[in-house]
Amino acid sequence: MEMQRQNKEIPQHGFTLIELSIVLVIIGLIVGSILVGQDLIRTAEIRATISQIEKYNSAVNTFRGKYNGIPGDLTSDSASAFGLTPRAGTQGRGDGNGLIEGINGSAINSVFTQEGGMLWNDLSTANLLDGNYTQNAANLDAATVPAAVAAVDVPAVFPPARLGRGNYVTAGSTGSINYWLIAGIGSVTAATGAYTLTTNLSPIELYNMDVKLDDGLPLTGVVRAVAQAGSGSTSPLTDAPSSAVGSVSGSCVQGDAAGSSPTDTYNRNLTTGGTAPACIGRFRFN
């Protein structure tokens, strides 16, 4: 009897079509939830970055009302009177002309330091920022080339953008107007502390910020797409993002078939780079 029980064939059962269908539906729901969750996270990051820019605008206005000058650009006498970090008061070193500049007069601050770095130092010292950006105070006012800022020390000089992915908020000026810039830090020249900004925002990300803050167009208004921005006079902020225009994958702004004639439209096509890093965001603040 025992052998008969052992030799008795054990019935085999497979999944029915209904059971397989249920499993596939569950897998689909899980995958869909993950994708929706990622979209919700990205939307929250964009909203947080917009809020971050608005807070910085408020901080600058509060500073201006209290200290009668732009943070970073505050004159030497005023900085001394208020106990802020000393500065020379010469061009790009707290000259009080209302613009965030570097010592070489380029369209954006020439190094991590001088007025572009002093701006964050002033706001931190005045307790108008979350975070502390006063660690580099000793290097902020070198007469020619300040001490280099190593790439690993960038977060101690510029605040990371809430958007993440290696984006930072910096400041510069062009056409007598000051701007925030959201971009990656591409490289730091060890000998000088000079830096370049990289296109680290996707067209869809910048478009969503532009729509909420401005006109939704990349080449007009207070929010614009920028092709290049750097630390030297040869790479100023550019109004038309000529090096990031085209109908090909990887462009920030749509253009004609050859990519030579930009239109005032972000490249939001999901199949031609709408979600790929291709833009620098420029936000006017005065």
C-alpha positions, 0 to 999 in steps of 0.5 A: 500500500505504501509503495502504491501511494508513492507511485500514485501520480500527483496531479499537476495544475497550471495557471488558468487564463484568468489567473494569468490575466490577473497577474498581468494586470497587477504588474501593469498597475505596479509599473504604472504607479512607478511611472506616475510616481516619477512624474509626480516627483519631477513635478514637485521638484519643478515647483520647489525650484520655482519657489526657490527662485521666488524666495531668492527674489524676495531675499534680494528685495529685503536685502535692498530695503535693509542695506540700500544695495544689491547683495554682492554689489554693496559698496565697500563703505556700506558693507563695512558699516553693516559688518558684512564681508569686506570688499574693495569697492572697485569694478566687480568687487562691490562697486555699487552699480547695481549689477552682479559682475566679475573683475573682467567686466564680462557678462557673468561673474568671472570666477566663483568669487567676487560679486557672484560669490559675494551675493550668496555670502551677503544673503547668508550673513544677513540671515536671508537664506536657508543654508550657509554660503560664508565659508569662502569669505576669505577668497571673495575679494582678491584683486586679480584672480581669487584662490581657486574653488575646487569642484567639490566645494561648489555647494559651499559657494552656490546653492544647489537647485531644488531640481537636483541632478547637479543643477546650481543657482548662480547669478550674473548680468547682461544688458544692465539686467541681473539674472539667476541662472539654473545650470550644471557646473561643467568645469572649474579651472583649478588655477583661477576658479573660473567655471562654465555652466552646462545645459543641464535642464530639459526643455520640458522642465524649463518650459514648465517653469517658464509657463508658471513664471512668465510667457512660456516662450524661450526667447522672450520675457523674464524667463529665457533659455540660454545656450551658453554661459561661462566665466570669461568675456568670450562666453557671455550670456546669450539671448538667442540660444544659437548653439542649442537650436534645431529640430534634431534630438538634443536641442533646447529650442525648436528651429527649422530643418537645418536647425539654423532659424530658432522659433520661439518654442521649446523643444517639447517633443518626447522623441526628439530630446524634450526630456534630455538636458539641453537648456540653461534657464535664465530668470530676471531678478531686477 
